[in-house]
Amino acid sequence: MIRDRRVTLRCICEDLHQDWVSPQDRSEAIKLRIAVSELVEGRCKPSTVAPFLRKIPRLNTLGHPLIRAFDDQFSGNDDVATLRESISSVADRAWWKQKFSSRWRGAATIVLPADPKGIETAWLGAAGYRRAGSPEDFYAWFSRECASGSDKFLPAEEDISLLDVDLRIARLDAWKAQLHLSVLVLLANCLDEEAAGPLIVLSPKPNTATETEPLAEVSLTTTTVEEEGEVVRELIVEIVPLKHTKLTERAIATTLAAIEPDTHSWTTAPLNASAMSHSVLTTEEMYQRAFNARESGSSDPHELPGVLRVGTIAHYTAATSVTQATIEGAAVEAMCGHWFVPMHDHDQLDICGGCSDARNRLPEE
């Protein structure tokens, strides 16, 4: 059974130059190919390519009729029973004819993984127009190009590099989804028992057999507070970093977003030199999400793990290290006493009234 379907970047960007249902798809694919070429040349990191890949659908689902016909042909569960027509003029490996209407033709092959645990993949490697009886007909052209071998149409280094980035993204997304669910279950337990944890957050499982590393320790407690004359329940989230990495920062953001994605709802304060305490007032919606997740063993599919909505108020701070805090995602104390994580894009936000008053009380220089 074919477990994956993919299209080479060369085929998308060079062969499929017309008839796109979604022209934006090809435009994004060209940008993606440029980014991947820089990765192959060692001029950027996989993290630079990831945003380009996230902006575009999976390459085997792009808006071109031949790609969709290819994906349909190789997506069945019983591939052995699927009748495919081979390109008999190419002798070094099996290539299968791909067709859409009377216009588009293509060539696809199956690549077996070197690793027995790897995924058998069908690749659309070339495409062109049907011109029956003409030397420019796609299959006539493809046969000439493959006279000395068809390796040039197999996935190239750019495709293998892109596949690696794709797998990293999938692994990271699965890790965020699992952490999101674990935090919601922890929250439900805390709301029942007034305290829960610690939850040890592990790094995403690597490709190798090495053990995953602990990134942070999360504990939850609840307390009652008076807010505007009303007694309400406050949730306190204590996060102790065990490693100081970008993944740890992402784990913290995913933890907070699982509970309350609106950053303006959170109040942050340092516990010590490394640990932070985050507090938020509980809501009925928060209760429902947490208990549903614990009951069903899954989170709402419409929720986006790790996505925090930016605040609606900008604060002033006297901190001299605000630029570094913005880069590192560290909290600083505002002039109103509120702790917050500074952001680059704050110019359009309303100014906090408490900060504005405190700033106006400062002596003039």
Contacts in CASP RR format, 6 or more apart in sequence:
PFRMAT RR
TARGET T0000
AUTHOR 0000-0000-0000
METHOD contacts of the structure
MODEL  1
MIRDRRVTLRCICEDLHQDWVSPQDRSEAIKLRIAVSELVEGRCKPSTVA
PFLRKIPRLNTLGHPLIRAFDDQFSGNDDVATLRESISSVADRAWWKQKF
SSRWRGAATIVLPADPKGIETAWLGAAGYRRAGSPEDFYAWFSRECASGS
DKFLPAEEDISLLDVDLRIARLDAWKAQLHLSVLVLLANCLDEEAAGPLI
VLSPKPNTATETEPLAEVSLTTTTVEEEGEVVRELIVEIVPLKHTKLTER
AIATTLAAIEPDTHSWTTAPLNASAMSHSVLTTEEMYQRAFNARESGSSD
PHELPGVLRVGTIAHYTAATSVTQATIEGAAVEAMCGHWFVPMHDHDQLD
ICGGCSDARNRLPEE
1 76 0 8 1.000
1 77 0 8 1.000
1 78 0 8 1.000
1 79 0 8 1.000
1 120 0 8 1.000
2 74 0 8 1.000
2 75 0 8 1.000
2 76 0 8 1.000
2 79 0 8 1.000
2 110 0 8 1.000
2 120 0 8 1.000
2 121 0 8 1.000
2 122 0 8 1.000
3 119 0 8 1.000
3 120 0 8 1.000
3 121 0 8 1.000
4 119 0 8 1.000
4 120 0 8 1.000
4 121 0 8 1.000
4 122 0 8 1.000
5 60 0 8 1.000
5 70 0 8 1.000
5 71 0 8 1.000
5 74 0 8 1.000
5 75 0 8 1.000
5 121 0 8 1.000
5 122 0 8 1.000
5 123 0 8 1.000
5 124 0 8 1.000
6 59 0 8 1.000
6 60 0 8 1.000
6 121 0 8 1.000
6 122 0 8 1.000
6 123 0 8 1.000
6 124 0 8 1.000
6 155 0 8 1.000
6 159 0 8 1.000
6 163 0 8 1.000
7 59 0 8 1.000
7 60 0 8 1.000
7 62 0 8 1.000
7 67 0 8 1.000
7 70 0 8 1.000
7 123 0 8 1.000
7 124 0 8 1.000
7 125 0 8 1.000
8 123 0 8 1.000
8 124 0 8 1.000
8 125 0 8 1.000
8 153 0 8 1.000
8 154 0 8 1.000
8 155 0 8 1.000
8 156 0 8 1.000
8 159 0 8 1.000
9 29 0 8 1.000
9 32 0 8 1.000
9 33 0 8 1.000
9 36 0 8 1.000
9 59 0 8 1.000
9 156 0 8 1.000
9 158 0 8 1.000
9 159 0 8 1.000
9 162 0 8 1.000
10 125 0 8 1.000
10 153 0 8 1.000
10 156 0 8 1.000
10 158 0 8 1.000
11 124 0 8 1.000
11 125 0 8 1.000
11 126 0 8 1.000
11 127 0 8 1.000
11 153 0 8 1.000
12 26 0 8 1.000
12 29 0 8 1.000
12 33 0 8 1.000
12 59 0 8 1.000
12 62 0 8 1.000
12 64 0 8 1.000
12 67 0 8 1.000
13 26 0 8 1.000
13 29 0 8 1.000
13 30 0 8 1.000
13 33 0 8 1.000
15 125 0 8 1.000
15 126 0 8 1.000
15 127 0 8 1.000
15 128 0 8 1.000
16 26 0 8 1.000
16 64 0 8 1.000
16 66 0 8 1.000
16 67 0 8 1.000
16 127 0 8 1.000
16 128 0 8 1.000
17 26 0 8 1.000
19 64 0 8 1.000
19 65 0 8 1.000
19 103 0 8 1.000
19 104 0 8 1.000
20 26 0 8 1.000
20 63 0 8 1.000
20 64 0 8 1.000
21 63 0 8 1.000
21 64 0 8 1.000
21 65 0 8 1.000
22 62 0 8 1.000
22 63 0 8 1.000
22 64 0 8 1.000
25 56 0 8 1.000
25 57 0 8 1.000
25 62 0 8 1.000
25 63 0 8 1.000
25 64 0 8 1.000
26 62 0 8 1.000
26 64 0 8 1.000
28 52 0 8 1.000
28 55 0 8 1.000
28 56 0 8 1.000
29 56 0 8 1.000
29 59 0 8 1.000
29 62 0 8 1.000
31 52 0 8 1.000
32 49 0 8 1.000
32 52 0 8 1.000
32 53 0 8 1.000
32 56 0 8 1.000
32 162 0 8 1.000
33 158 0 8 1.000
35 44 0 8 1.000
35 48 0 8 1.000
35 49 0 8 1.000
35 52 0 8 1.000
36 49 0 8 1.000
36 158 0 8 1.000
36 161 0 8 1.000
36 162 0 8 1.000
36 165 0 8 1.000
37 158 0 8 1.000
38 44 0 8 1.000
38 48 0 8 1.000
39 45 0 8 1.000
39 46 0 8 1.000
39 48 0 8 1.000
39 49 0 8 1.000
39 161 0 8 1.000
39 165 0 8 1.000
40 157 0 8 1.000
40 158 0 8 1.000
40 161 0 8 1.000
46 164 0 8 1.000
46 165 0 8 1.000
46 168 0 8 1.000
49 161 0 8 1.000
49 162 0 8 1.000
49 165 0 8 1.000
50 165 0 8 1.000
50 168 0 8 1.000
50 169 0 8 1.000
53 162 0 8 1.000
53 165 0 8 1.000
53 166 0 8 1.000
53 169 0 8 1.000
54 169 0 8 1.000
56 62 0 8 1.000
57 63 0 8 1.000
59 67 0 8 1.000
60 67 0 8 1.000
60 70 0 8 1.000
60 71 0 8 1.000
60 124 0 8 1.000
61 67 0 8 1.000
61 68 0 8 1.000
61 71 0 8 1.000
65 100 0 8 1.000
65 101 0 8 1.000
65 104 0 8 1.000
66 98 0 8 1.000
66 100 0 8 1.000
66 104 0 8 1.000
66 105 0 8 1.000
66 106 0 8 1.000
66 124 0 8 1.000
66 127 0 8 1.000
67 124 0 8 1.000
68 100 0 8 1.000
69 98 0 8 1.000
69 99 0 8 1.000
69 100 0 8 1.000
69 104 0 8 1.000
70 98 0 8 1.000
70 106 0 8 1.000
70 108 0 8 1.000
70 122 0 8 1.000
70 124 0 8 1.000
73 82 0 8 1.000
73 84 0 8 1.000
73 96 0 8 1.000
73 98 0 8 1.000
73 108 0 8 1.000
74 108 0 8 1.000
74 122 0 8 1.000
76 82 0 8 1.000
84 96 0 8 1.000
84 97 0 8 1.000
85 96 0 8 1.000
85 97 0 8 1.000
86 94 0 8 1.000
86 95 0 8 1.000
86 96 0 8 1.000
86 97 0 8 1.000
87 95 0 8 1.000
87 96 0 8 1.000
87 97 0 8 1.000
87 107 0 8 1.000
87 139 0 8 1.000
87 142 0 8 1.000
87 143 0 8 1.000
89 139 0 8 1.000
89 143 0 8 1.000
89 146 0 8 1.000
90 107 0 8 1.000
90 142 0 8 1.000
90 143 0 8 1.000
90 146 0 8 1.000
90 149 0 8 1.000
90 150 0 8 1.000
92 146 0 8 1.000
92 149 0 8 1.000
92 150 0 8 1.000
92 151 0 8 1.000
93 109 0 8 1.000
93 150 0 8 1.000
94 109 0 8 1.000
94 110 0 8 1.000
95 107 0 8 1.000
95 108 0 8 1.000
95 109 0 8 1.000
95 142 0 8 1.000
95 146 0 8 1.000
95 150 0 8 1.000
95 153 0 8 1.000
96 107 0 8 1.000
96 108 0 8 1.000
96 109 0 8 1.000
97 105 0 8 1.000
97 106 0 8 1.000
97 107 0 8 1.000
97 139 0 8 1.000
98 104 0 8 1.000
98 105 0 8 1.000
98 106 0 8 1.000
98 107 0 8 1.000
98 108 0 8 1.000
98 124 0 8 1.000
98 127 0 8 1.000
99 105 0 8 1.000
99 106 0 8 1.000
99 130 0 8 1.000
102 130 0 8 1.000
103 129 0 8 1.000
103 130 0 8 1.000
104 127 0 8 1.000
104 128 0 8 1.000
104 129 0 8 1.000
104 130 0 8 1.000
105 127 0 8 1.000
105 128 0 8 1.000
105 129 0 8 1.000
105 130 0 8 1.000
105 137 0 8 1.000
105 138 0 8 1.000
105 139 0 8 1.000
106 124 0 8 1.000
106 125 0 8 1.000
106 126 0 8 1.000
106 127 0 8 1.000
106 128 0 8 1.000
106 138 0 8 1.000
106 142 0 8 1.000
107 124 0 8 1.000
107 125 0 8 1.000
107 126 0 8 1.000
107 127 0 8 1.000
107 142 0 8 1.000
107 153 0 8 1.000
108 122 0 8 1.000
108 123 0 8 1.000
108 124 0 8 1.000
108 125 0 8 1.000
109 122 0 8 1.000
109 123 0 8 1.000
109 125 0 8 1.000
109 150 0 8 1.000
109 153 0 8 1.000
109 154 0 8 1.000
110 120 0 8 1.000
110 121 0 8 1.000
110 122 0 8 1.000
110 123 0 8 1.000
111 120 0 8 1.000
111 121 0 8 1.000
111 122 0 8 1.000
111 123 0 8 1.000
111 154 0 8 1.000
111 155 0 8 1.000
112 120 0 8 1.000
113 119 0 8 1.000
113 120 0 8 1.000
113 121 0 8 1.000
123 154 0 8 1.000
123 155 0 8 1.000
123 159 0 8 1.000
125 153 0 8 1.000
125 154 0 8 1.000
125 155 0 8 1.000
126 138 0 8 1.000
126 142 0 8 1.000
126 145 0 8 1.000
126 153 0 8 1.000
127 138 0 8 1.000
128 138 0 8 1.000
128 141 0 8 1.000
129 136 0 8 1.000
129 137 0 8 1.000
129 138 0 8 1.000
130 137 0 8 1.000
130 138 0 8 1.000
131 137 0 8 1.000
131 138 0 8 1.000
133 140 0 8 1.000
134 140 0 8 1.000
135 141 0 8 1.000
142 153 0 8 1.000
145 152 0 8 1.000
145 153 0 8 1.000
146 153 0 8 1.000
155 163 0 8 1.000
167 207 0 8 1.000
171 204 0 8 1.000
171 205 0 8 1.000
172 204 0 8 1.000
173 305 0 8 1.000
174 204 0 8 1.000
175 203 0 8 1.000
175 204 0 8 1.000
175 205 0 8 1.000
176 250 0 8 1.000
176 254 0 8 1.000
176 305 0 8 1.000
176 306 0 8 1.000
177 299 0 8 1.000
177 305 0 8 1.000
179 201 0 8 1.000
179 251 0 8 1.000
179 254 0 8 1.000
179 255 0 8 1.000
179 258 0 8 1.000
179 305 0 8 1.000
180 254 0 8 1.000
180 257 0 8 1.000
180 258 0 8 1.000
180 299 0 8 1.000
180 303 0 8 1.000
180 305 0 8 1.000
180 306 0 8 1.000
181 258 0 8 1.000
181 293 0 8 1.000
181 297 0 8 1.000
181 298 0 8 1.000
181 299 0 8 1.000
182 199 0 8 1.000
183 199 0 8 1.000
183 218 0 8 1.000
183 254 0 8 1.000
183 255 0 8 1.000
183 258 0 8 1.000
183 259 0 8 1.000
184 258 0 8 1.000
184 259 0 8 1.000
184 289 0 8 1.000
184 290 0 8 1.000
184 293 0 8 1.000
184 294 0 8 1.000
184 299 0 8 1.000
185 290 0 8 1.000
185 293 0 8 1.000
185 294 0 8 1.000
185 297 0 8 1.000
186 196 0 8 1.000
186 197 0 8 1.000
186 199 0 8 1.000
186 218 0 8 1.000
186 220 0 8 1.000
187 196 0 8 1.000
187 220 0 8 1.000
187 235 0 8 1.000
187 258 0 8 1.000
187 259 0 8 1.000
187 286 0 8 1.000
187 290 0 8 1.000
188 290 0 8 1.000
188 291 0 8 1.000
188 293 0 8 1.000
188 294 0 8 1.000
189 196 0 8 1.000
189 197 0 8 1.000
189 294 0 8 1.000
190 196 0 8 1.000
190 197 0 8 1.000
190 220 0 8 1.000
190 221 0 8 1.000
190 222 0 8 1.000
190 235 0 8 1.000
191 222 0 8 1.000
191 282 0 8 1.000
191 287 0 8 1.000
191 290 0 8 1.000
191 291 0 8 1.000
194 221 0 8 1.000
194 222 0 8 1.000
195 219 0 8 1.000
195 220 0 8 1.000
195 221 0 8 1.000
195 222 0 8 1.000
196 219 0 8 1.000
196 220 0 8 1.000
197 218 0 8 1.000
197 219 0 8 1.000
197 220 0 8 1.000
198 217 0 8 1.000
198 218 0 8 1.000
198 219 0 8 1.000
198 240 0 8 1.000
199 217 0 8 1.000
199 218 0 8 1.000
199 219 0 8 1.000
200 214 0 8 1.000
200 216 0 8 1.000
200 217 0 8 1.000
201 214 0 8 1.000
201 215 0 8 1.000
201 216 0 8 1.000
201 217 0 8 1.000
201 218 0 8 1.000
201 251 0 8 1.000
201 255 0 8 1.000
202 212 0 8 1.000
202 213 0 8 1.000
202 214 0 8 1.000
202 215 0 8 1.000
203 212 0 8 1.000
203 213 0 8 1.000
203 214 0 8 1.000
203 215 0 8 1.000
203 247 0 8 1.000
204 212 0 8 1.000
204 247 0 8 1.000
205 212 0 8 1.000
206 212 0 8 1.000
213 243 0 8 1.000
214 242 0 8 1.000
214 243 0 8 1.000
215 241 0 8 1.000
215 242 0 8 1.000
215 243 0 8 1.000
215 245 0 8 1.000
215 247 0 8 1.000
215 248 0 8 1.000
215 251 0 8 1.000
216 239 0 8 1.000
216 240 0 8 1.000
216 241 0 8 1.000
216 242 0 8 1.000
216 243 0 8 1.000
216 248 0 8 1.000
216 251 0 8 1.000
216 252 0 8 1.000
216 255 0 8 1.000
217 239 0 8 1.000
217 240 0 8 1.000
217 242 0 8 1.000
218 237 0 8 1.000
218 238 0 8 1.000
218 239 0 8 1.000
218 240 0 8 1.000
218 255 0 8 1.000
219 237 0 8 1.000
219 238 0 8 1.000
220 235 0 8 1.000
220 236 0 8 1.000
220 237 0 8 1.000
220 238 0 8 1.000
221 235 0 8 1.000
221 236 0 8 1.000
221 238 0 8 1.000
222 233 0 8 1.000
222 234 0 8 1.000
222 235 0 8 1.000
222 236 0 8 1.000
222 282 0 8 1.000
223 233 0 8 1.000
223 234 0 8 1.000
223 236 0 8 1.000
224 231 0 8 1.000
224 232 0 8 1.000
224 233 0 8 1.000
224 234 0 8 1.000
225 231 0 8 1.000
225 232 0 8 1.000
225 233 0 8 1.000
225 234 0 8 1.000
225 281 0 8 1.000
226 232 0 8 1.000
227 281 0 8 1.000
232 281 0 8 1.000
232 282 0 8 1.000
233 281 0 8 1.000
233 282 0 8 1.000
234 279 0 8 1.000
234 280 0 8 1.000
234 281 0 8 1.000
234 282 0 8 1.000
235 259 0 8 1.000
235 279 0 8 1.000
235 280 0 8 1.000
235 281 0 8 1.000
235 282 0 8 1.000
235 286 0 8 1.000
236 277 0 8 1.000
236 278 0 8 1.000
236 279 0 8 1.000
237 255 0 8 1.000
237 256 0 8 1.000
237 259 0 8 1.000
237 277 0 8 1.000
237 278 0 8 1.000
237 279 0 8 1.000
237 280 0 8 1.000
238 271 0 8 1.000
238 275 0 8 1.000
238 276 0 8 1.000
238 277 0 8 1.000
238 278 0 8 1.000
239 252 0 8 1.000
239 255 0 8 1.000
239 275 0 8 1.000
239 276 0 8 1.000
239 277 0 8 1.000
239 278 0 8 1.000
240 271 0 8 1.000
240 274 0 8 1.000
240 275 0 8 1.000
241 248 0 8 1.000
241 252 0 8 1.000
241 274 0 8 1.000
241 275 0 8 1.000
242 248 0 8 1.000
244 274 0 8 1.000
249 328 0 8 1.000
249 329 0 8 1.000
250 306 0 8 1.000
252 276 0 8 1.000
253 306 0 8 1.000
253 308 0 8 1.000
254 305 0 8 1.000
254 306 0 8 1.000
256 263 0 8 1.000
256 266 0 8 1.000
256 278 0 8 1.000
256 308 0 8 1.000
257 304 0 8 1.000
257 305 0 8 1.000
257 306 0 8 1.000
257 307 0 8 1.000
257 308 0 8 1.000
258 299 0 8 1.000
258 305 0 8 1.000
258 306 0 8 1.000
259 280 0 8 1.000
259 286 0 8 1.000
260 266 0 8 1.000
260 280 0 8 1.000
260 283 0 8 1.000
260 286 0 8 1.000
261 306 0 8 1.000
261 307 0 8 1.000
261 308 0 8 1.000
261 309 0 8 1.000
262 308 0 8 1.000
262 309 0 8 1.000
262 311 0 8 1.000
263 308 0 8 1.000
263 309 0 8 1.000
263 310 0 8 1.000
263 311 0 8 1.000
263 340 0 8 1.000
263 341 0 8 1.000
264 311 0 8 1.000
264 312 0 8 1.000
264 313 0 8 1.000
265 280 0 8 1.000
265 281 0 8 1.000
266 278 0 8 1.000
266 279 0 8 1.000
266 280 0 8 1.000
267 278 0 8 1.000
267 279 0 8 1.000
267 280 0 8 1.000
267 338 0 8 1.000
267 339 0 8 1.000
268 276 0 8 1.000
268 277 0 8 1.000
268 278 0 8 1.000
268 279 0 8 1.000
268 331 0 8 1.000
268 339 0 8 1.000
268 340 0 8 1.000
268 341 0 8 1.000
269 276 0 8 1.000
269 277 0 8 1.000
269 279 0 8 1.000
269 331 0 8 1.000
269 339 0 8 1.000
270 276 0 8 1.000
270 277 0 8 1.000
270 331 0 8 1.000
270 339 0 8 1.000
271 277 0 8 1.000
276 331 0 8 1.000
289 299 0 8 1.000
289 300 0 8 1.000
289 303 0 8 1.000
292 300 0 8 1.000
293 299 0 8 1.000
293 300 0 8 1.000
299 305 0 8 1.000
310 343 0 8 1.000
310 345 0 8 1.000
311 343 0 8 1.000
311 349 0 8 1.000
312 349 0 8 1.000
312 350 0 8 1.000
313 349 0 8 1.000
313 350 0 8 1.000
313 351 0 8 1.000
313 352 0 8 1.000
314 346 0 8 1.000
314 347 0 8 1.000
314 349 0 8 1.000
314 350 0 8 1.000
314 351 0 8 1.000
314 352 0 8 1.000
315 334 0 8 1.000
315 335 0 8 1.000
315 336 0 8 1.000
315 338 0 8 1.000
315 340 0 8 1.000
315 351 0 8 1.000
315 352 0 8 1.000
315 355 0 8 1.000
316 334 0 8 1.000
316 335 0 8 1.000
316 351 0 8 1.000
316 352 0 8 1.000
316 355 0 8 1.000
316 356 0 8 1.000
316 358 0 8 1.000
316 359 0 8 1.000
317 332 0 8 1.000
317 333 0 8 1.000
317 334 0 8 1.000
317 335 0 8 1.000
317 342 0 8 1.000
317 355 0 8 1.000
318 333 0 8 1.000
318 335 0 8 1.000
319 325 0 8 1.000
319 332 0 8 1.000
319 333 0 8 1.000
321 332 0 8 1.000
322 332 0 8 1.000
322 342 0 8 1.000
324 330 0 8 1.000
325 331 0 8 1.000
325 332 0 8 1.000
325 341 0 8 1.000
325 342 0 8 1.000
326 342 0 8 1.000
326 343 0 8 1.000
326 344 0 8 1.000
329 341 0 8 1.000
329 342 0 8 1.000
330 341 0 8 1.000
331 339 0 8 1.000
331 340 0 8 1.000
331 341 0 8 1.000
332 339 0 8 1.000
332 340 0 8 1.000
332 341 0 8 1.000
332 342 0 8 1.000
333 339 0 8 1.000
334 340 0 8 1.000
334 352 0 8 1.000
334 355 0 8 1.000
335 354 0 8 1.000
335 355 0 8 1.000
335 358 0 8 1.000
335 359 0 8 1.000
336 352 0 8 1.000
336 353 0 8 1.000
336 354 0 8 1.000
336 355 0 8 1.000
336 357 0 8 1.000
336 358 0 8 1.000
338 352 0 8 1.000
END
